[in-house]
Each structure stands twice: as structure tokens, then as C-alpha cells.
Amino acid sequence: MRRRALLATALAAPLAAPGLGRAQGSTAVMRLSHQFPPSHHNARIMAAFAEDVKTRSGGSVDVQVFPAEQLARAAENFPGVARGAFEAAAAVNFQWGNTLPEMNAPTIPYFFTELERIRKFPGSDAAKFLEGLLERRAVRNLMWLYTTRQAIFTSNRKPIVALEDFRGLKVRGLNPLTDHALVAAGAAAVAMPGPEVPQALQSGLLDAGLTDLSAAVSRRFYEFQKFGTVAPYFSVISHVYVNPRWWNGLRAEQRTAIEAAARKAEQDQIGVTEQTAADAMQELRARGMTLHEQTEAEAAAWRTAMRPPVIEAFLRQAPEGGKRILDLLQAL
């Protein structure tokens, strides 16, 4: 009920106040909606960003962060920001699906998982290319937040180490694009929201799980899964975007303060994400899971089998800009 009331208020805001998030006087309000729980490392970075903006702007910009879908559901964020119901939102790259298929590129298995390349992404030609696509959808990108580059394949009967270990398994898929990799390995990919996976693994509806390392901890996979294989399987990059009309209505010094805080958040996120992954591995082991860190030879074998069908599907999904974004990411 609280989320509905907040969203109803936000939807009414453009009618009552054409300046969007302008409060009394010269203070600009930036309502930032996102899906992550407050304990998630993305949420912590955005909370710190809000405080940094307040300091840098001398209090003239008030960033109000609404985590855990308190303001709007994940699917409501883009239309809400685009039409000015609220000023800003965050999404993970693959949530754009078929709307902006080029945004799926980082999730291609074994394609963009090297940390040094990820460090170079904000401000790069690849980032600018995607930002141009977002502008065509009536939103302005503000910052890129590296979220993960390590996945964990969990199981209960035996570890998943060799490609043949996938044969016949029902595995939770990530999305229709990357599911081509699981099918190529002989598994059956099952589409399922993250919160439903623990029960499905416990009941036997799924034979194996696929998730981010930190999610394996927060969803307590160690209580019902014995084994985990940690692999540089895909990258997820979240981003924060704003309403262009609201942005253009800010004073120049306000935009400068927000952009400076955004650049700091992008850099801070890299260390936070890496530490979060290291802590998650330690926690899973401490809780009794047997973890296997994929070797370079194993990763090469998985990459050879899994990446080509996903790239082929990606280029069909993104016939206009798909090759361009792959080339730009490869060049980093």
C-alpha cells in the first residue's frame, strides 16, 4: 500500500508541478527509484551518492532514494522516469530486454568479465554508444554501476565442473538470450524469478541454480545446496538514468555537483563489488558449501561451447547495433 501511495503521488507530481522535482525555493528534488534491498551493495552506493550530492551541492539538490521497489516496481521505473512521474531510477542492463537489446551485451558468457576492461567502461565509447540509445528512449544516463562479474552454479548431488555435468539438468536460466548457453551444454534452462529459486531447488523442480555470488548468500543457498562452481560467466552492469527535462531545468552548478558525485560512485562501486564477491565466497565456505573456482582451462572449454550460440542469438536480437557494441566492448 505504501508503494502504491508513493507512486500515485509521484504520478500526480508533473500535473501539479511542471518543474518535476523542484521543491520550495531553489532546492531540486531527485527521487531515485530502484529494486535493490537496502543491504545490497548497489543500494549502499546509491545511498552514499545521495549524501555526496547533498554535500557537493550545498544542500541545493535533495536526492531521495527509494529502495526495494518502494516507489515503483522495476517494470514501472522506465516509463515513470521517461514521462516525468519521478526524476530518476536504476536498472540492471539486461532488464531492457528487447526494448534495447544492445544493453544485453555484458551478459554474454565469457565475453566481458575481465576487471580491467570493466574499469574502463564508464566514459568509454561503448558506454557512450549505449547512452545514445537510452537518449532515444527519452532518458538520460547518469552513471554506470558495475554489479557483478562472477556467477555461481550450485548443485546438491555433485559439483558442476565439466561441460558434461550439465547434461539433463534443469538449471535456472538468467534470460532467454543467455539461456542458449545452457542449452548448448545439454541442460534445460528454466525461466524463474530469483526469489522463487530457493524453493524450486529444495523441491526438486530445479536440479541446479545459477546466480550471482552475493545473491547466493542473501538467499541462503548454503542451506540446501552442497556444491558451487564459481565462474567468470557474465557481467551485470546497473545504471542510473534521469528525466532529461528535469536535468535540463537544473542550474549548471547543480548538474556539476550531481555529475561529480556520479563519477565518484562509479569508481567506488568497483572496489565495493569486488569486496562483496570475496566476502560472499568466504561466507558460503564458512556455511559449509564446497566451492570450486573454475580454472582457466575449464573456463576455455565452457567459453568455446557456450559463447557462440549466445552471440549468434544476440546479433539476431540486435541487428542494428549489436555488432557495434560487441566491437566497442572488445576494444576496451
C-alpha positions as CSV (number, residue, x, y, z in Angstrom):
1,M,0.0,0.0,0.0
2,R,2.8,2.4,0.8
3,R,4.4,1.8,-2.6
4,R,1.1,2.5,-4.3
5,A,0.6,5.7,-2.4
6,L,4.1,6.9,-3.2
7,L,3.7,6.1,-6.9
8,A,0.3,7.8,-7.0
9,T,1.8,10.9,-5.5
10,A,4.7,10.8,-8.0
11,L,2.4,10.3,-11.0
12,A,0.4,13.4,-9.9
13,A,3.6,15.5,-9.5
14,P,4.0,16.5,-13.1
15,L,0.5,17.8,-13.2
16,A,0.9,19.8,-10.0
17,A,4.4,21.0,-10.7
18,P,5.7,21.3,-14.3
19,G,9.2,21.6,-12.9
20,L,9.2,18.0,-11.9
21,G,11.2,17.5,-8.7
22,R,11.6,21.2,-7.8
23,A,10.8,21.9,-4.1
24,Q,10.2,25.2,-2.5
25,G,12.9,27.8,-3.1
26,S,15.9,26.8,-5.2
27,T,16.2,23.2,-3.9
28,A,15.8,20.5,-6.6
29,V,14.4,17.1,-5.6
30,M,15.7,14.0,-7.3
31,R,13.5,10.9,-6.4
32,L,15.6,7.8,-7.3
33,S,13.6,4.5,-7.5
34,H,15.3,1.2,-7.5
35,Q,14.6,-2.5,-6.9
36,F,17.6,-3.4,-4.7
37,P,17.2,-4.1,-1.0
38,P,18.9,-1.6,1.3
39,S,21.7,-4.2,2.2
40,H,22.6,-4.7,-1.5
41,H,25.9,-3.1,-2.4
42,N,24.3,-1.2,-5.3
43,A,21.8,0.2,-2.8
44,R,24.6,1.3,-0.4
45,I,26.4,3.1,-3.2
46,M,23.3,5.0,-4.2
47,A,22.6,6.0,-0.6
48,A,26.2,7.3,-0.4
49,F,25.7,9.1,-3.7
50,A,22.7,10.9,-2.3
51,E,24.7,12.2,0.7
52,D,27.6,13.2,-1.6
53,V,25.3,15.2,-3.9
54,K,23.9,17.0,-0.8
55,T,27.4,18.0,0.3
56,R,28.7,19.0,-3.2
57,S,25.6,21.0,-4.0
58,G,25.5,22.8,-0.6
59,G,22.1,21.3,0.0
60,S,20.5,22.6,-3.2
61,V,19.9,19.1,-4.5
62,D,17.9,16.6,-2.4
63,V,18.4,13.1,-3.7
64,Q,15.6,10.9,-2.1
65,V,16.4,7.2,-2.6
66,F,13.5,4.7,-2.6
67,P,15.0,1.1,-2.5
68,A,13.3,-2.2,-2.7
69,E,10.6,-1.0,-5.1
70,Q,9.1,1.3,-2.5
71,L,8.3,4.0,-5.1
72,A,7.7,1.9,-8.2
73,R,8.2,-1.7,-9.4
74,A,11.2,-2.4,-11.6
75,A,9.0,-2.5,-14.7
76,E,7.4,0.8,-13.9
77,N,10.7,2.7,-13.5
78,F,11.5,3.4,-17.1
79,P,8.0,4.7,-18.1
80,G,7.8,6.6,-14.8
81,V,11.1,8.5,-15.5
82,A,10.5,9.0,-19.2
83,R,7.2,10.7,-18.7
84,G,8.3,12.6,-15.6
85,A,6.4,10.9,-12.8
86,F,9.7,10.9,-10.9
87,E,13.2,12.1,-11.7
88,A,15.5,9.0,-11.7
89,A,15.7,5.3,-11.5
90,A,18.2,2.4,-11.6
91,A,18.1,-0.8,-13.6
92,V,20.4,-3.7,-14.4
93,N,21.5,-3.8,-18.0
94,F,19.5,-7.0,-19.1
95,Q,16.2,-5.6,-17.8
96,W,16.0,-3.6,-21.0
97,G,15.3,-7.0,-22.8
98,N,14.0,-6.5,-26.4
99,T,13.5,-2.7,-25.8
100,L,17.2,-2.0,-26.1
101,P,18.8,-5.4,-26.9
102,E,22.2,-3.9,-27.2
103,M,22.2,-3.5,-23.4
104,N,22.4,-7.2,-23.0
105,A,25.9,-7.4,-24.4
106,P,27.7,-7.6,-21.0
107,T,25.8,-10.7,-20.1
108,I,27.1,-12.8,-23.0
109,P,29.0,-15.7,-21.3
110,Y,32.8,-15.2,-21.0
111,F,32.7,-12.0,-23.1
112,F,33.2,-9.0,-20.8
113,T,34.3,-10.3,-17.4
114,E,37.9,-9.0,-17.0
115,L,38.1,-6.5,-14.2
116,E,40.5,-4.1,-16.1
117,R,38.1,-3.9,-19.0
118,I,35.2,-3.3,-16.7
119,R,37.1,-0.4,-15.1
120,K,37.4,1.3,-18.4
121,F,33.8,1.0,-19.3
122,P,32.4,4.3,-17.7
123,G,33.1,7.1,-20.1
124,S,34.2,4.8,-22.9
125,D,33.0,4.8,-26.4
126,A,31.0,1.6,-25.6
127,A,29.2,3.4,-22.7
128,K,28.6,6.5,-24.9
129,F,27.1,4.3,-27.6
130,L,24.6,2.8,-25.1
131,E,23.9,6.2,-23.6
132,G,22.9,7.4,-27.1
133,L,20.4,4.5,-27.4
134,L,19.0,5.4,-24.0
135,E,18.5,9.1,-25.1
136,R,16.4,7.8,-28.0
137,R,14.1,6.3,-25.3
138,A,13.7,9.7,-23.6
139,V,16.0,9.1,-20.6
140,R,19.5,10.5,-19.9
141,N,22.1,8.1,-18.4
142,L,23.8,9.4,-15.2
143,M,26.1,6.6,-14.1
144,W,27.1,3.0,-14.6
145,L,27.5,0.8,-11.6
146,Y,29.4,-2.5,-12.0
147,T,27.4,-5.1,-10.2
148,T,29.0,-8.5,-10.7
149,R,31.3,-10.5,-13.0
150,Q,31.2,-13.8,-11.2
151,A,28.4,-16.3,-11.2
152,I,27.9,-19.5,-9.1
153,F,26.4,-22.7,-10.4
154,T,25.0,-24.6,-7.4
155,S,24.0,-28.2,-7.1
156,N,23.2,-30.8,-4.5
157,R,24.1,-34.2,-5.9
158,K,27.5,-33.5,-7.5
159,P,29.6,-30.5,-8.5
160,I,29.1,-29.0,-11.9
161,V,32.7,-28.8,-13.2
162,A,32.9,-30.3,-16.7
163,L,30.5,-29.4,-19.5
164,E,29.1,-32.9,-19.5
165,D,27.9,-32.3,-15.9
166,F,25.2,-30.1,-17.3
167,R,23.6,-32.9,-19.4
168,G,20.0,-33.5,-18.4
169,L,20.0,-30.9,-15.6
170,K,17.1,-28.4,-15.1
171,V,19.0,-25.2,-14.5
172,R,17.6,-21.8,-13.6
173,G,18.2,-19.6,-16.6
174,L,19.2,-15.9,-16.5
175,N,17.2,-14.7,-19.5
176,P,16.2,-16.0,-22.9
177,L,19.4,-14.8,-24.5
178,T,22.0,-16.4,-22.2
179,D,19.9,-19.5,-21.8
180,H,21.2,-20.5,-25.2
181,A,24.5,-21.3,-23.5
182,L,22.9,-23.7,-21.0
183,V,21.1,-25.5,-23.9
184,A,24.3,-25.8,-25.8
185,A,25.8,-27.5,-22.8
186,G,23.0,-30.0,-22.7
187,A,20.9,-28.5,-19.9
188,A,17.3,-27.5,-19.8
189,A,17.0,-23.8,-18.9
190,V,14.1,-22.9,-16.7
191,A,12.9,-19.3,-16.5
192,M,12.3,-18.3,-13.0
193,P,12.5,-15.1,-10.9
194,G,15.3,-15.1,-8.4
195,P,13.2,-15.1,-5.2
196,E,11.5,-18.3,-6.4
197,V,14.7,-20.3,-7.0
198,P,15.4,-21.4,-3.4
199,Q,12.1,-23.2,-3.1
200,A,12.4,-24.7,-6.6
201,L,15.9,-26.1,-5.7
202,Q,14.6,-27.6,-2.4
203,S,11.6,-29.2,-4.0
204,G,13.5,-30.7,-7.0
205,L,11.8,-28.5,-9.6
206,L,15.3,-27.3,-10.4
207,D,18.4,-29.5,-10.3
208,A,20.9,-26.6,-10.3
209,G,20.9,-22.9,-9.6
210,L,22.6,-20.0,-11.4
211,T,23.0,-16.7,-9.6
212,D,25.4,-14.0,-8.5
213,L,27.7,-14.8,-5.6
214,S,26.2,-12.2,-3.2
215,A,22.7,-13.4,-4.1
216,A,23.7,-17.0,-3.1
217,V,24.4,-15.6,0.3
218,S,21.4,-13.4,0.7
219,R,19.1,-16.2,-0.4
220,R,20.8,-18.7,1.8
221,F,21.7,-21.2,-0.9
222,Y,24.1,-22.9,1.6
223,E,21.1,-24.2,3.5
224,F,20.0,-26.5,0.6
225,Q,22.9,-26.7,-1.9
226,K,26.2,-28.6,-1.2
227,F,28.3,-27.6,-4.1
228,G,29.1,-24.4,-6.0
229,T,31.2,-23.7,-9.1
230,V,32.4,-20.1,-9.3
231,A,32.9,-18.9,-12.8
232,P,33.5,-15.6,-14.7
233,Y,30.3,-16.4,-16.6
234,F,28.8,-13.0,-17.2
235,S,28.8,-9.4,-16.1
236,V,26.0,-7.3,-14.9
237,I,26.2,-3.5,-15.0
238,S,23.5,-1.5,-13.4
239,H,22.9,2.1,-14.3
240,V,21.1,5.2,-13.0
241,Y,19.1,7.4,-15.5
242,V,17.2,10.6,-15.2
243,N,14.5,12.5,-16.9
244,P,16.1,14.9,-19.5
245,R,13.6,17.7,-18.9
246,W,14.3,17.7,-15.2
247,W,18.0,17.6,-15.8
248,N,18.0,20.5,-18.3
249,G,16.0,22.5,-15.8
250,L,18.7,22.3,-13.1
251,R,21.2,25.1,-12.6
252,A,24.7,24.4,-14.0
253,E,26.3,24.1,-10.6
254,Q,23.7,21.6,-9.6
255,R,24.4,19.4,-12.6
256,T,28.1,19.7,-11.9
257,A,27.6,18.5,-8.3
258,I,25.5,15.5,-9.4
259,E,27.9,14.5,-12.1
260,A,30.9,14.7,-9.8
261,A,29.1,12.5,-7.2
262,A,28.2,10.1,-10.0
263,R,31.8,9.7,-11.2
264,K,32.9,9.0,-7.6
265,A,30.1,6.4,-7.2
266,E,31.2,4.7,-10.4
267,Q,34.7,4.3,-9.1
268,D,33.7,3.4,-5.5
269,Q,31.4,0.7,-6.8
270,I,34.3,-1.2,-8.4
271,G,36.0,-1.9,-5.1
272,V,32.8,-2.5,-3.2
273,T,31.6,-5.0,-5.8
274,E,34.9,-6.9,-5.7
275,Q,34.9,-7.0,-1.9
276,T,31.3,-8.1,-1.8
277,A,32.1,-11.1,-4.1
278,A,35.2,-12.0,-1.9
279,D,33.1,-11.8,1.2
280,A,30.4,-13.9,-0.3
281,M,32.8,-16.7,-1.2
282,Q,34.1,-16.7,2.3
283,E,30.6,-16.8,3.8
284,L,29.5,-19.7,1.6
285,R,32.5,-21.7,2.6
286,A,32.1,-20.9,6.2
287,R,28.4,-22.0,6.0
288,G,29.5,-25.4,4.7
289,M,29.3,-25.2,0.9
290,T,32.1,-26.8,-1.1
291,L,33.2,-24.3,-3.7
292,H,35.2,-24.9,-6.9
293,E,36.8,-21.9,-8.6
294,Q,36.9,-22.5,-12.3
295,T,40.3,-23.0,-13.8
296,E,41.4,-21.2,-17.0
297,A,41.3,-24.5,-18.9
298,E,37.7,-25.2,-17.7
299,A,36.7,-21.6,-18.5
300,A,38.1,-22.0,-22.0
301,A,36.1,-25.2,-22.6
302,W,32.9,-23.6,-21.3
303,R,33.5,-20.5,-23.4
304,T,34.1,-22.5,-26.6
305,A,30.8,-24.3,-26.2
306,M,28.6,-21.6,-24.6
307,R,29.5,-18.2,-26.1
308,P,29.0,-18.7,-29.8
309,P,25.3,-19.6,-29.7
310,V,24.6,-16.6,-27.4
311,I,26.5,-14.2,-29.7
312,E,24.5,-15.6,-32.7
313,A,21.3,-15.1,-30.9
314,F,22.4,-11.6,-29.7
315,L,23.1,-10.4,-33.2
316,R,19.7,-11.6,-34.3
317,Q,18.1,-9.8,-31.4
318,A,20.1,-6.6,-32.1
319,P,20.6,-6.4,-35.9
320,E,21.2,-2.7,-35.9
321,G,23.7,-2.0,-33.1
322,G,24.7,-5.5,-31.9
323,K,27.9,-5.8,-33.8
324,R,28.9,-2.2,-32.9
325,I,28.5,-2.7,-29.2
326,L,30.4,-6.0,-29.3
327,D,33.3,-4.4,-31.2
328,L,33.4,-1.4,-28.7
329,L,33.4,-3.7,-25.7
330,Q,36.0,-5.9,-27.2
331,A,38.2,-2.9,-27.8
332,L,38.4,-1.9,-24.1
